[in-house]
Each structure stands twice: as structure tokens, then as C-alpha cells.
């Protein structure tokens, strides 16, 4: 029941977090912005619309939204917010990375099957960047863990922060920007075909299938924020990291406002920076440098 309540809470709050971030980003740019409740209205509107897909597609685009939402819900259930009752005490960090990779693979396969030129271009970019993001994600989480105490999700919590923890969080934050389709890597608010990545993957979807994909993206985004907060000081109980989650929610729109979107050929340099920071964090943990 506790895990069910955790998943329902994350799923219910995820669209609100998206709405608050859009409003905050607009305000930082001098615009009034939409209501924080607008994502709920958008999901309700899409849920009542008809689903249209290109002719001749395989069953893959039909089942991809369900798998993507299932991966996001599983991610929400794995977070060790309530440690004694969380699956994070038995789930390995490497397994989590593979789980997120499954969601990326299914969406990419569905985009290729749609036979859309723009979706295929976005799928190519997603897989290219995914191959660079996933190693950095894995090393950032390992860098936040205590060496010698396993690679379970709970091992990234209640650890000495210091220099190693700072580098691990910095690496994870760069990964977070990529995984949540944020500037300077991607932009959720544009459908410009020459630059879009995530939006291109779902370009051919409509109706309740698009609603499922959007909800999966919102849940996944909030889960990354929670996971990032657990790399920061706060104790072993995940709920104590709530102030850090709120700080990250404010930090991401600020980064999007202060920085311009990078050119596609410059994005790998950012991922290389994350990889170096994460590897350095692991090295400091191994040699016992905590300050």
C-alpha cells in the first residue's frame, strides 16, 4: 500500500510540477505564462480525442505508449522515498539504467516504424545521445554511492557528501537535463524539426496515446528530480529531500533561461564533461577523499 501511495502521489503531482516549471520559465523570461494546472487540462483533452496513426504500421507503435508509461511507473515505485518499504533496497542501479534504456528503445523503435522522416531523424539523435548519457548516468549514481556498500538505490542516500558528492551531483544534473529534454540539450517548447529530439519521437501520436506518453514524460521527469535530490545531503529517509526537490524544480527553469540551446554537434562535449565528473567522483570515493 505504501508503494502504491508513492506511485499515485508521484503520478498525480508530476503534471503539476511540469506546469509550475513552465510558468516559472515564462516569468523568468518576462512573460505571464500558462496556468500551473494547464498540463492536467491538456491530458484530459487528449484523453477524449481519437487516436490516429499512419497506415500500415506494426503493433509496435500501438504498444509503445503503454510500455513507456509502465517504465515510468516502475521508476516511480523504485525510488527509496520510504526506505523500509521501497524496492530501492533490492533493485540495483545498473538494473535501473537498463529499465530506462528499455523505455528509450521502445519509443525509438516506434518512431522508426512510423516511417516519418522527422521521427526517424529524432530517433537517430535519441539513440546517439542515449549511448552517451547512459554511461554518465550509471557512473554518476555509482559516484554518489558509498564504495563497498553495494549498488542498490538506497546506497546513494545518507552518504558523506564532500567533493565526491558534489561532482556526482553535477554529473547527474547534466544527465538530468538530457533525460528530461531541457535546454541546453533539447527544448520541450519547440517543434522545429531541425533541432527537436524528444518531441520528434512522439510526432506521429495523437489522442489518448499521446496523453499516455506525456504523462510518462512528466512522471519520469519528477522521478529524476527526486533521484537527483537523493545525491544531496538530507538523511536516509527520502521524504527529507523534499526541499532539494523544490530547489531543483526552480533551478532547471533558471538554467533554461540563462543558457542558449547548444548545437547538436556540441552536445556530446557536455556528456563527456558529465562522464569525467562522474568518473572523478568514483575515484575520490575509492581513495577515500570525502572533502
Secondary structure, 3 states (H helix, E strand, C coil): CHHHHHHHHHHHHHHHHHHHHHHHHHHHCCCCCCCCCHHHHHHHHHHCCCCCCCCCCCCHHHHHHHHHHHHHHHHHHHCCCCHHHCHHHCCEHHHHHHHHHHHHHHHHHHHHHCCCHHHHHHHHHHHHHHHHHHHHHHHHHHHHCCCCCCCEHHHHCCCCCHHHHHHHHHHHHHHHHHHCCCCCCCCCCCCCCCCCCHHHHCCCCCHHHHHHHHHHHHHHHHHHHHHHHCCCCCCCCHHHHHHHHHHHHHHHHHHHHHCCCCCHHHHHHHHHHHHHHHHHHHHHHHCCCCC
